[in-house]
Amino acid sequence: MSSTRVALVTGASRGLGAVIARRLAADGWTVAVNYRSEAELAQRVVDDIRAGGGSAAAYPADVTDETEVADLAARVGAELGPLLAVVANATGPQPSAFLEELTWDAYLDQFRFFVKSPTLLAQAVLPAMKSQRFGRLILIGSDMVDRAKPGSSAYAAAKAAEAELVKIWARELGPHGVTVNLVAPGWIPVERHVGADTSGYLADVPMGRMGTPDDIAGLVGYLASDAAGFVTAQRISVNGGHTLG
């Protein structure tokens, strides 16, 4: 196996992605920090990682576009080394729409991020993972699949499909040393949630607190590690027990 382990985190200029990128770097991974439009924020994440003694570089790409994903994987591979871990974290707007308002395009918008993008990413990195006999595909899902929240049809459908991909890909890729898992966060407040009222949600969390990005990053770090080499095909909720019943 290559002595340099490189991880790609999509949508890593802020929010969960930025914290996951920092965690993987702290664990010794060289991290490709992907972003679509927020170059300054992505570079800040890279600078933070380097200041802490880690290795990282920023890479712009729309991870729902076939050509851009192929170019992204090629650039990272040429500049940093073989891509042996991918954290598919990038997301887009998630508008609420009740049945009467739903359109097919609303579904497709969600499937682009949560089915198309992970598929493109996996296809782009599989040659390197197979050649190294080691790989980690980690998808960031959602516990929304378990909540049956009115207005979330398109988002929940795409997230449910994403979870099914994990099980199929785990069977296909296990013989090549590649694990495939999904982390399903509950509501994890990040920058875009500043000022949001969390009281109603929090009342149903047995742990008595809101989750933090570090809660998610910790599990991602484990799943990317050698210690998780026999963990695959799993969908793991990180929500303080919010969907317990």
N, C-alpha and C positions, 0 to 999 in steps of 0.2 A: 504493500500500500504506500502511496505517496506520503512523505513525512509532513507535507503541508496540507492541512485540512481547511477547506474553504466552504463557507456557508453563505447562501444568498437569502436575505430577508426582504420580501417584497413589501412595499408600502411602509418603509422604515424611516421616513423623515420625521415622524412624530408618533404620538400615541403608543399603542402596544408594540408596534413594529420597532420603534426607536429603543424601547426598553429591552425587547428581545435581542436586538442587535448588540446592545451593550453587554447583555448577559453572556451571549455566545462568545463575544470577544474576551470577556473576563475568564471564560472557560478555556481559552486558548485557540479558538477558531479565528482564522482570518475572515473578516466579514465584508461581503459586498452589500452595501446599503442601497437598496433600490428606491427610487422615487419617480413620480411622474412629472411634477411641476415645481416642487418646493426645493429647489437646488440649495438655497441658503440653509434651510433647516437640515437637509440631509448632510451637508458639509459640517454643520455643527455637531451632528451625531458622530461623524468620522473624526472630527477634532477631539471630541470627548474621549473616544476610544483610544486614539493615539496618545492623548495626554495621560491616560491610565496605563500606558505601556503595551496596548494592544495594536492590532493591525487591521486596517479597514480602508475602503475606498468607496466613493459614491458612484452610482450608475443610473442614469435616467433611462426609463423605458415604460411604455404602456404594456403591462403584462397581460392584456387581453388581445393583443395584436400578434399574429403569427410571426411576421417578419421581425418585429422588435424583440420578441422573446428569443428567437433564434440568435439574433445579433447580440443580445445581452449575455446569453450563455457563452457564446464564442468569445466575447470581449473579456468576461470574467475569467474564463479558462486560460486565455492567452496571457493575461496580465497578473492574475493572482495564483492560478493553479487549478487543478481539477475540482469541479464543484461536487462536493460529497454530501452536502445537506442543503435542502431548500425548505424555507418556512414560508408557506403561501398565506400571507397575511393581508395583502392589499384588498381594499374594498371601495365601494362607491356609495352614492346616496341610497338610502333605504326608506323611501317614502311609504307612509301608511296608506293603504287603499282597501276599502271594503269591497265585497263581492260585486256590488252594482257598478263600481268604478273601475274594476280591474280590466286591463288590456293585455293582450299577448306580449306586447313590447315590454310591459312592466315585468313580466316573468323573464323575458330574454335579458333585460338589463341585469337582473340578479344572477342568472345562469352564466353570463359572460365572466363575472368575477369568481363565482364559486364552483363552476364546472369547467368552463372553457379555459380559464387561466391556469388552474392547477394541472389540467391535462397538457397544455402547451409547455408548462414548466417541467413537468415530469419527463415528457418526451425529449426535451432539450438536454436534460442532464443525465439521462439514462446511459448513454454510451460511456461517460466517464465513470459513473457508479459501477456499471457492470465490469469495466476493465479493472477497477480497483477492488472488486468484490466487497464493496462497502458503500452504503448509502443510507441517508435519512430523509424521508419525505414527511414533512409535518404540516398538516393543514390546520388553519385556525377556523374552527366552526363556530357554533353558537348553541346555547341551551334553549334558544327560541323554538327549536324543533319540539321541545317537550312542553312548551307553555301554552300552545293553542291560543295565542293572543289575537284577538280580532284586529283585522287590518294588516296582518303580517303574511298573507298567503304567498306572495311572490318570494319574499325573503326566506320564509321557512321552507318552502318547497325546494329552493336552490340549496339551502343548507342541509336538508335531508338527503338530497341527491349527492352532495359532497361527501356525506358520511358513508353512503353506500359505496362510493368509489374507493374509499379507504380499504374496505374489506376485500374487494375484488383485486385491487392492485397489490395488496399484501400477499395474496395467494400467487399472483403472477410473478412478483419480484423477490419473494422470500428465497428461492433457490439461488439468487444472485447476491445474497448478502444485504439486501435492501429492505429496511423496515418502513412501514407506512402507518402513520397514526394521525388522529385528529384530536385537537384540544378544543373543548367546547366551553368558552367562558360564559358566565352570567353577565350581568351589567357591571362592567369595569369602568368607572368614570375616568376619562382622560381629558385633554385640553378642551375638546369640543363640548364637553358636558358641564363646563363651569357655570354655576348658577342653577343647575337643574335640581329639581326637588326629588330627592332619593328616598324620602320617608316612607312612601307607600311600598316601594320595592323592599326596603330594608326591613320592614315589619315582618316579612315572610322569609327572612334569612336566618336559619337556626344559629349560625355563628355570631350573629349580632353585629356585623360590620359589613361594609361594602368591600368588594374585592379590590385589589390593587394590580397595576401592571406587573409588579414583581411576582405576584402569585402565579400569573400566567407564564412569565419568563422562566421561573424556576422549573416548571414542568417541561417547558420546551427544552431547557438546558439538559434536563435529565434524559428526555427522549432522544436528544442528539448525541448523547454520550455513549461510551462503550458499555456502561452499566446497563443500558436499555437494549442491548443487542438481541435479547430474546423477547422483546415486547413489540408486537406488531398487530395490525388489524384492530386497534383499540380506539374507541371514542371515549375520551375522559372528560367529564364535566368538572369545571373549577368554578363553583358558584356558592360555596358555603352552605350547601344543602338546600338551595332555594327551590329546586325542582323535586325535592324529596318525596313525595306522595303525589 
